[in-house]
Amino acid sequence: MSEQDQSHVDRAAVQTAGGSCVGATIVGSGVAIPQTVLTNADLEKIIDTSDDWIRKRTGITQRRVAKRELGETTASLGTKALQAALDDAGMVPTDLDQLVVATITPDMPTPSAACQIASDIGAGNIGAFDLGAACSGFVFALNTVDALIRSGVAKNVGVVGADIITRHIDYSNRGRGTSILFGDAAGAFIVKGSDDPSRGVLARSMHTDGGRWPDLFIPRVDEDFPSDFDHEANAVELDCLHMNGRAVFKFAVSTFGDLIQETLDKVGLRPEDVDHYVCHQSNKRILDAARDRFGLPEEKVRVNIDRYGNTVAASVCLCFNELKTEGRIEPGQLVMFLGFGAGLTWGSSLWRL
Ligand code: UT7
């Protein structure tokens, strides 16, 4: 049997032989950031907006835009982020036995971004699939991966959050509610099975309210619009993201705080017991509202929306990677990951590192 065949057999054995790990640890993280910067000043030149308005209403000063001509695709950014996470973990692609990619913008409807990334990175014939939960995607993926590990399906898992949402943004005045907010990026974790049951997910929540999909959607054809859609008030280009900004803002402010409380209640913790709140970056005002509600100091709620905007499934990973690079992540810490977005979806994943 060739070395590669043997490796497939060994990894297949992980998926069938039971022997589940009782805990999980995040052993590596990495990111991939597109080269092109789009500043508020750049947007001022193409739409009716101002740097002052964007900063005050969102906290954003710039975002990144992926360019196909630079070879920046969802798969290439995801692969780069995953490789960085593997390097951080001191592992190689063939060490992985499962890959989960949170994305709503795979380069093609099929194959999945996960199939492309697994192949491009040289991970072999591992289980690889995409998970679509928009801005909650990475948090849903973390909960899924912890469960895969604890049930014995996998031991060394790559988790990627990658989106090129700017492909679906209308950069005319019609789209000024979204073009100011969104940017592209990818991030990745390596999660490894552990024999310490206190490590991994301590509490999780995953929610959806599918009835509210018209608040955030990308119509492909005219029939996709809800029957009561107000086309006069909201001119939307096909294949471009439509967002009812005010409604989503209200939803996010209340849901975000409730989600934190619900997650803490599941394990009887107080807000101050958590070392880091690593949140989806959708608007700085939404993060500030949650911080105020629980009286949390600034250093506990990471904000990097100023430099990247809202990067959909990548945002949570980008924040965690910054904390890790700054040496602020340590074993034993409690980290709450939080996401909310289109669907509508919202979820949390509280980890003991
Ligand atoms: O991750 C997915 C989840 N998404 C979110 O969480 C996004 C949540 N929503 C938001 O972050 C905010 O609603 C926005 C940043 C999108 C908009 O901020 P807002 O404070 O809700 O503004 P608004 O839509 O209520 O508009 C206020 C005013 C309006 O003018 P009038 O009617 O008061 O004269 C808008 O026409 O600001 C105007 N406006 C703008 N002005 C300059 C809207 N967009 C812009 C703009 N530049 N880009």
Residues whose N, C-alpha, C, O or C-beta is under 5 A from the ligand:
A	BS01	UT7	D48 T49 S50 W53 R57 T58 C135 R176 G177 I180 G245 R246 V248 F249 A252 S282 N283 N310 F340 G341 A342
